[in-house]
């Protein structure tokens, strides 16, 4: 095992800490965002190399709303931009964290562990006015503060998905997905994957928040 791969695996192990079981936290109502806040977030997101367009606020009531959101098209890696699918309405602060994770936790891991960089991150989307599965509480998706990431396409043509490769991929592909999740756990408040429950067998749910829950 090469030194970079070993370092990545050790980092993943270090972040796996016992946590009490719970469900995804219910989404708080989207707070008003000042024009200055939105402008700063969007400027910083652009400085990260993201390709996006700002969106008007969406205030629908019923616990579903979205402020300071963008449509995200591309993010930057060390060797150029790569596509992000289905991120049609995603909160700008969440986009910033996704951008950092995608570059340092996904693209670099892919190049070091799999020998090829990322050309596309596939997602099931962010904004979705719905409850947490099996509960009456609103999901963080109802405020565009969560993103469901389902897979990664490499420059060499390989497509690695959470559903097919978490258990069914090659040894290095399985390790890659676990390193990617461990990296997400260091950046997001909540990260849920295949080992959490059957509802997450095909994606990583990443969500901003004050707590720290990784499963």
N, C-alpha and C positions, 0 to 999 in steps of 0.2 A: 504493500500500500504506500503510495507516495505521501510525502510530508503534507502537501496542501489538503489531500483527502482526509488524512488522519486528523489534521487540525479541525476540519469541518465536522467530522464525526464526533470529536471530543466536545466541540461547541454545542452540538445537538444534545449530547448526553447531559451536559452541564445544565441545560435549561429544562430538563424533564424533572419537575419537582412534584411531589404529591399535592393534590388539591382536593378539597371536598367537592362531592358531586353537586351540581346545580344545573339549571337550564339557562339558556341565553337570557340575559336581562331584558326586561321590557324597555321599549324605547321611550325616552323622555320626549316631550313635545319639542319640536325644533325651535330653538330660541332665535329671536331676531338678530340679524347680523348687520352691523353697520357697513356702510359703503367702504369705509377705510379698511375694515377687517377683510372684506371680500377682495378688495384691491391688493392688499398685502399678500393674501393667500395665493391669489392668481399669479402675482408677480413671482413669488417664490416657486410656485409650481412650474412656471415657464423657465425659471433659472435651473430647475432640475432636468430640463430637456424634454418636458412633456408636450405633446401636441393635443390641444383641447379647445373647446369653445365654452364660454360661460353661459349659464342658463338663468332665466328669470325664476324668481322664487315660486314655489308651488304650495299653496295653502288651501287644502281641501277639507280640513276638519276631520273629526272622527279619529283623531290621533295620528293622522297621516299628513305629513307636510315635508317640504324640502327647501332649505335655504342655503345660499352660497354653494350651489351645485354646478357641476360642469359635465359635459360629455367628453369622455376620455378616449382618444384614438390611438396614441402611441406614447411609449415611455422610452427613456434612454438607458442603454447599457454602456459598457466601456467602449464598445466597438461600433456604436450606432444605435438607431432607434429600432424598437420592435413593436408589433401591433398588440393592442388589447381589445378583445371582442366584448360586445354587449354591455359596455360601461356607459350606457346612454344617459343616466342621471346618477351621479355619485357626488357626495359631499366633497368640497375642495380639501378640507383638512384630511379626510380619509385618503384622497388621491395623493396627497403629499407623502403619507406613510406608505402607501402602496408603491409609489415611485421609488422610494429608498429601498424597500424590501425587494422589489423586482430587480433592481440593479445589483445590490450588494448580497442579497440572500438567495436570488434565483439565477440570474444570468451568470454571475461569477461561479456559483456552485455547479451549474451545468457545464461551463467550460473546463473547470478543474476536475470534475468527477466523470463527465461523459464525453469530454473532448470536443464539444460543440456548443456554441452560444444559442441564446433564445431568439427566435424570430416572431413568436406569437405566444401570448398568454391568453388562454381561453377561459371565459367566465360565464356564469349563468345570470350575471347582472347584479345590480345594487338595489335601486329603488323598487319596492314592491309593497303596496299597501296591504299588509296581512299580519296575522298574529303569529307568535311563536307556535310552532307545531304542537298540537295537543294542549294548548292553553288559551285563555281569553286575553292574554297580554299582547300588546303590539310588539312586533319584532323591530330590531334596529333597522331592518330593511325599509320599514315604513317611513323612516326619515333619511334614507339614503346614506346611512352611517355604517353599512356593512356591505361586503362584497363576497360573492361565492365564486371561488377559483376552481375550475374543473380540470385544467390540463395545460400542457406546455408543448410547443412545437419547436424543434431544434433546427438549426441551419442545415444540418445534414439530412433533414427530412423525417427524422424520428418524431413520433407524437407520443408523449407520455401523459397518461391520464390517471387521475386519482382512482377512478373506478376500476380500470383494468390492470394498473401497474403497482398499486399499493401492496398487493399480495402476489399478483401474477406476473410482474415484470422480471427482468434480470436482477441479479443481486445488486448491481450498481444502480439500476433504476429505482429499486425499492429504497436503497440508502439515500439516493438523491431526494426522493419525495419526503423522507423523514428529516433530512437536513433542511429542506425548504420549509417544512412545518415548524421545526425548531427555531429557525431564523424568524419566522412570523411571530412566534410566541414572545420573542424579545422586543417586538415593536408594537404589537397590537394588544388591546386590553383583553379581548376574547378571541381564541382560535379553536375551532371545532373541526375535527376530521373523522376519518373512518372508525377510529377507536372510541369515539364518543357515543354514537348510536347509528342505527341503520339509516336514519334520515340524512346522514352526512357521509355515507359510504362512497359517494361519487364527487365530493368536492371538499375544499377547505373553506370554512366560513371565517372571515377575518373582520373584526369589528373594533372600532375605537372605544375607549372607555377608561375609567379610573382604576378598575381592578386589574387582576391578572389571572386569567383562567385559560389553561392550555390542555386540551385533551384530544 
